[in-house]
């Protein structure tokens, strides 16, 4: 499971069996400066290049990595940033959704 930082400051989360190959696909090249005929990078990153690998986790099984990818994809930008920066103590706090009560005046 990996997280890329895109040129616009957003994060892209994915999973793969071959991290180096996949990052090259996201960059749009086999090697620096060489275009791939049929680009395989995600549509999201194609318009936000260059991308930079900022975090990854390794798993024995790809289905475990895929599960983790789906989990992290649903996180806020702030929570992903805490993970990237190793501030794991913040993750539980950032997981809590804040619900605001709306006060509706009662009319007589």
N, C-alpha and C positions, 0 to 999 in steps of 0.2 A: 504494500500500500504506500502511496507516495502523495506528496502535496507539492504542487508547483506554484510559484508566485509569477503572475502574469505582468506584462509591462504596465498595465493600468492599476496594479496594486491588489487585484483580486486573486483568490486562490482557486486552483483546480485540483480536485482529488481524484485519484485513479488507482488501479491495481494492475499488475502485470507479472509475467514470469521472467521478463528480461528488461530490467529498469533502464539500462543504457540505451538499448534499441528503442524503447518506448519514448524516452526523452528526445532522442534524435528525430523520431516521427513527429513529436509535438513541435519541434523546432523547424520541421519541414526539410530536413536534410539527413542523408546517410552519414555524412561527415561534414564538418564546417564548410559551407559554401557549395555543397553538392545537392541539387534538388532531387527529390524523389518523384518519379513519374506520377504515380497514384498516391498522393499524400494520405497518410493514415492517422495523422494527428487529429485530435478532437476538434470539432467545429468551434467550440468555445475558445480553444487556444490559438486557432489559426489566425484569428483577427486580433490577438493580444500578445503577439510575439514581440520580442524574445521572451521566453519563459526561463525560470531558474528553479532548479530543485532546491527546496528549502527544508524538506523533511521526508523521511521514509522509515518504514517498519518492515522487517522480513518475517515471513511465515513459512512453515513447512508445507502447508497446503494452500493452494490458490483460493479455495472456497473460504478459508479463514480470512485471507487478505481481502477478498471480495466483500465479505460480511463487514469487516472493519471499514472498508471504503464507504459502504452505504451508511454506516453509522456516522463517520466523520463528515460526509457530504451534507448531512442535515444540521451540522453545527453552524453557529454564527461565525462571522469573521473574527470576532474577538476571542472566541473559544479556540478556533484553529490557531490563532496567533499565540495563545498561551501554550498550546501543545508544541508548536514549533519552537518556542523559546524555552521549553523545558519547565514551564511553570505549572506542573501538574496539580499542585495544591489548589490552583484557581479553577480547575475544571468542574468540580461539583457546584461551585457557586455560579459559574457561567451557564450551567445546565438548567438552572431554575428560571422558568419563564415568569415574568412580572405581569400580573393582571391588574389593571387599573379599574377601580369601581367607578361606575358612572352614577352620579346622583341625579335622579330625575325628580323634579319638584312635583308634588301632588297638588293638583288643582281641585278646588272645591266647586 
